[in-house]
Amino acid sequence: MKIYDKEMYQKEQWIKSVLLVVGIFILGFIVGYFVHSFEKQETINTLEQNVYKLQQELDNI
């Protein structure tokens, strides 16, 4: 015999919803962190290349 408890079912659904939202938030945060780090590193590389080019120009003068 299966017993149906409406209150327990609602709590279970609420917990699943909360866990889903928290999981999506954590996933988005991790992806955003790595994208930010990648973009930051790309900017650093560009600046290093510019500095190298400017040093080459100064050495040629």
C-alpha positions in Angstrom: 0.0 0.0 0.0 1.5 3.3 -1.1 0.9 6.3 1.3 0.7 9.7 -0.4 1.8 12.5 1.9 1.2 15.8 0.2 3.3 17.9 2.6 6.3 15.5 2.2 6.0 15.7 -1.6 5.9 19.5 -1.6 9.0 19.6 0.7 10.8 17.2 -1.6 9.9 19.3 -4.7 11.1 22.5 -2.9 14.4 20.9 -1.9 14.9 19.7 -5.5 14.2 23.2 -6.8 16.6 24.8 -4.3 19.3 22.3 -5.1 18.8 22.9 -8.8 19.1 26.7 -8.4 22.2 26.4 -6.2 23.8 23.9 -8.6 23.2 26.2 -11.6 24.6 29.2 -9.6 27.8 27.3 -8.7 28.2 26.1 -12.2 27.8 29.6 -13.6 30.2 31.0 -11.0 32.9 28.5 -11.9 32.5 29.1 -15.6 32.6 32.8 -15.1 35.7 32.6 -13.0 37.6 30.6 -15.6 36.4 32.9 -18.4 37.5 35.9 -16.4 40.9 34.3 -15.7 41.3 33.5 -19.4 40.4 37.0 -20.5 42.8 38.5 -17.9 45.6 36.3 -19.1 44.9 37.3 -22.7 45.1 41.0 -21.7 48.4 40.4 -19.9 49.8 38.6 -23.0 48.8 41.5 -25.3 50.4 44.0 -22.9 53.6 42.0 -22.8 53.7 41.9 -26.6 53.2 45.7 -26.7 56.0 46.2 -24.2 58.3 43.9 -26.2 57.6 45.8 -29.4 58.2 49.2 -27.7 61.5 47.9 -26.3 62.5 46.7 -29.8 61.8 50.2 -31.1 63.7 51.9 -28.4 66.7 49.6 -29.0 66.7 50.5 -32.7 66.8 54.3 -31.9 
